[in-house]
């Protein structure tokens, strides 16, 4: 039997987050992407999310989501029956934003998902002032349509303070050892904190939109997603998935097919098609194209003016 370490990341405390306010930050923490939840110290962060939220993210029913969680084996280190042959590591392309400043509300968003919502960011690459004067902050504006989900994600180098500016929704924060630290309904006027390395999922209410502004304690925050296209799981070799999940063939096939449909979207997941309103999907796509062209024209004009 060969041991297989399933990934962990030690939590480094940030000076502006007090252990007195957040007792779970008083000691170094380890985070695991996969693995069984055996105690309070070990287990995949996936166990820290409510089963109904995972079911919505993966596009499966709650029964299958619970079965996938229950099928994970090993806590921190698992034993595999045979030697794993992993593919050679591939370097992912880097992506940087253009060097220009803009109004978060009125300019072309970085992320726009028909029926899902949009997100816009400002960091030191777009606003050099943040770096020049050592401000140490950046910001993001996120708008979710009714029933949409901002996929679980975490910041590797920044804490976040999030203020709800419109509508209402649900916030789910997972912790080390698969603990569910926060699962709460929030509304316009509420503010919540997401510590560095702690995965968080945000869901809009079924009958209302969900808009928020997030301020992060870094001029160029690094966001790692746990679902959708380009998630951290997307880059894991399938051999590790199969060894850690330990699902029967039929369940594994059904789970993969559902996830593949959801993995075509980055950052924001729209609600299932049967929950859409009267507006046609084609209208949403056309609006996306118009918005993209407006942003492209603005970008070209900035270059010409420069």
Beta strands, then each sheet from edge to edge (+ up, - down):
strand 1: 2-5
strand 2: 77-80
strand 3: 111-113
strand 4: 117-122
strand 5: 138-144
strand 6: 149-155
strand 7: 160-174
strand 8: 180-187
strand 9: 191-194
strand 10: 200-204
strand 11: 210-216
strand 12: 223-225
strand 13: 268-269
sheet 1: 1+ 2-
sheet 2: 3+ 4- 5+ 11- 7+ 8-
sheet 3: 3+ 4- 5+ 11- 7+ 9-
sheet 4: 3+ 4- 5+ 11- 7+ 10- 6+ 12-
sheet 5: 3+ 4- 5+ 11- 7+ 10- 6+ 13-
end
